[in-house]
Amino acid sequence: MAYVISDECISCGACESACPVSAISQGAEHYEIDSSTCIECGACASTCPVGAPQPE
């Protein structure tokens, strides 16, 4: 189960730089996670100041 980024995202970019497989990129509204690349490590969730990345 990959992680997804909720609408709580404030587009700070912390998660993008924390992702070891570069599965996170800036989307139209907020950052997004490519579920086919995500390895479910949780690095994004532990780095996010607002807790936007959550398991799908």
N, C-alpha and C positions, 0 to 999 in steps of 0.2 A: 504494500500500500504506500504510494508516494505521498509526499507532503504537498499541500496546496496553500496558497497565500490568500488570506481573507481580505475583505474590504477595509479592515482595520489598518492595513498597510499605509505608512506615512511616506513611502518612497525614499527612505534614507540611504538605501544601498548596502546596509550592513550585511544582509543575508547574501547578497550577490558575491561579495568578496569572501565570505565564509564558506561558500559551497566548494568542496574539493573536486567536484566533477563539472563545474560550470553549467549547472542545470538551471540557473536563475538568470533572468534578463528583464529589462524594463518593458512593461506592457503598456497598453494605451491608458489604462486607469491606474495601475500600480504594478509592482514587480510580479512576475509569474514564474512558475516552476514547470519545466518540461518533465512530465511524468515518465516518459520513456528513458530519461537520463538519470533521474533522481535515484539515489541508492539508499534512501531512507535513513541517513546517518543522524539527522536531527541537528546538524551544525547550524543550519539557518534558524531553527526555532530557539536555540540557546543563545544566539547572537541578537535576535530581534528585540528592540526595546519595547515594543507593544504586543508581542506574542502573536503576530499575524500568521506565521507559518504553522500549520497544524497537520497531523496525519489525516489523510483523505478518508 
